[in-house]
Amino acid sequence: MITDAQRFQPFSDEPIRLIDEGGAWLAPFSCDLDDDTLIGLYRHMVLGRMVDERLVRLQRLGKSSFVAPSSGHEAAQVGIAGAVRVGSDWIFPYYRDTALALAVGWPLVDMLGQMMGTRADPARARQMPAHPGSRALNMFTVASPIASHVPVAVGTAIAQKLAGAGDATVCTFGDGATSEGDWHAGLNFAGAQGAPIVFACENNRYAISVDLQHQTGSPNVAAKAHAYGMPGYLVDGMDVLASYLVMRDVMAAARDGLGPALVELTVYRYGPHSSADDDGVYRASEEVAAWRERDPIPRYRRFLEGRKLWGDAREDELRAALKAEIDAAVKASEAAGPVPVEWMFDDVLSRPTPQLERQRERFRAARRAAGEDVEG
Ligand SMILES: Cc1ncc(C[n+]2csc(CCOP(=O)(O)OP(=O)(O)O)c2C)c(N)n1
């Protein structure tokens, strides 16, 4: 019998895969997930894809100022999300984690509010779009400077270890983040302290236009874990079952006091780096098309169909239900209305200084004089 400890080997040369491109199960052990869990993973992947496609359209319509497309990352993100014990573990995501944020339970309307900068945004439109955060979910607000969240995530994990409640932290980032000093400082400290943290690298091969070969001399990202005294797992991040089961096992090991791990999930981003990027100048459309053939969603659908868990009728039903959910969330976010500009004076200081109050009054007066509606 294969035990959990033997199931996945760190530092493999080939990515760990559990299903092939045709959706056939590859592993020498059986899949221990129940049907609801298997279908739930699929639902979250399709939700992530449909929301991403809508966010791209909303940005083109001028309803959002920025988007970081996540299509292609769904299997990795849904796998990572499935390994989190929401509410007790901590999550330190990065800007491309749309499917992850939704899969851990971030409400769609909060996401749409954040993307569109409306009053539906719990963060009151203080962040640029694609920067989720949620107190209720222990989801740390995304930070724009690459890898700056890594040392903070490690500090959180060390606090969890000291508290002794058996919780863990997961911290995600792209391959480009592994070139930052903050990344190395964080991994070094986590290794030295035996912090209960899993570093999950969504390696999509590009940091904007810089490809992985120009980023590192290492054979892969997982190999870097050697230097920090932790296991490094190379995983096919377009295989949701491999992503989920590896992440589930290493998060459980971290909670059990076995220390940190680095998991590299190999993915491909189908869209440009962001709405401000033209990917046609650094990669060929044939390359994107070849990766489209390996889309993680149809691949996993084929696995479900092989188990008689899925078919055309269920697919149509799911997509219609998700479309209705997304439409309703877009409507609710828009109906909430734009945030008043005056809000920029709130929450900066617990007691505003007289200077700040004077600035607020001058600002209000100027807006009233211009015939604008001013709150308060
Ligand atoms: C410290 C810092 N340097 C540069 C940037 C500009 N920048 C934004 S995203 C990005 C690429 C990051 O690539 P990667 O970590 O691979 O993640 P991906 O976007 O590919 O998912 C860069 C260089 C930044 N935000 N912060």
The ligand as a Tripos MOL2 file, in Angstrom:
@<TRIPOS>MOLECULE
LIG
   26    27     1     0     0
SMALL
NO_CHARGES

@<TRIPOS>ATOM
      1 C1          9.4330   44.8070   -7.0770 C.3       1 LIG1
      2 C2          8.7160   44.8920   -8.3870 C.ar      1 LIG1
      3 N1          9.4060   44.9460   -9.5370 N.ar      1 LIG1
      4 C3          8.7650   45.0120  -10.7150 C.ar      1 LIG1
      5 C4          7.4020   45.0490  -10.7570 C.ar      1 LIG1
      6 C5          6.6830   45.1220  -12.1000 C.3       1 LIG1
      7 N2          6.0610   43.8110  -12.3660 N.ar      1 LIG1
      8 C6          4.7510   43.6130  -12.1570 C.ar      1 LIG1
      9 S1          4.2790   42.0590  -12.5000 S.2       1 LIG1
     10 C7          5.8450   41.6160  -12.9580 C.ar      1 LIG1
     11 C8          6.1530   40.2310  -13.4350 C.3       1 LIG1
     12 C9          5.9960   39.1860  -12.3960 C.3       1 LIG1
     13 O1          6.0660   37.9230  -13.0000 O.3       1 LIG1
     14 P1          5.7880   36.5960  -12.2410 P.3       1 LIG1
     15 O2          6.2590   36.7010  -10.8300 O.co2     1 LIG1
     16 O3          6.3350   35.4840  -13.0410 O.co2     1 LIG1
     17 O4          4.2020   36.4760  -12.1740 O.3       1 LIG1
     18 P2          3.1590   36.4510  -13.3910 P.3       1 LIG1
     19 O5          2.7340   37.8800  -13.5830 O.co2     1 LIG1
     20 O6          3.8590   35.8920  -14.5830 O.co2     1 LIG1
     21 O7          2.0180   35.5970  -12.9620 O.co2     1 LIG1
     22 C10         6.7070   42.6960  -12.8360 C.ar      1 LIG1
     23 C11         8.1430   42.6450  -13.1780 C.3       1 LIG1
     24 C12         6.7000   45.0110   -9.5290 C.ar      1 LIG1
     25 N3          5.3680   45.0170   -9.4770 N.pl3     1 LIG1
     26 N4          7.3900   44.9230   -8.3570 N.ar      1 LIG1
@<TRIPOS>BOND
     1     1     2 1
     2     2     3 ar
     3     2    26 ar
     4     3     4 ar
     5     4     5 ar
     6     5     6 1
     7     5    24 ar
     8     6     7 1
     9     7     8 ar
    10     7    22 ar
    11     8     9 ar
    12     9    10 ar
    13    10    11 1
    14    10    22 ar
    15    11    12 1
    16    12    13 1
    17    13    14 1
    18    14    15 2
    19    14    16 1
    20    14    17 1
    21    17    18 1
    22    18    19 2
    23    18    20 1
    24    18    21 1
    25    22    23 1
    26    24    25 1
    27    24    26 ar
@<TRIPOS>SUBSTRUCTURE
     1 LIG1         1 GROUP 0 **** ****
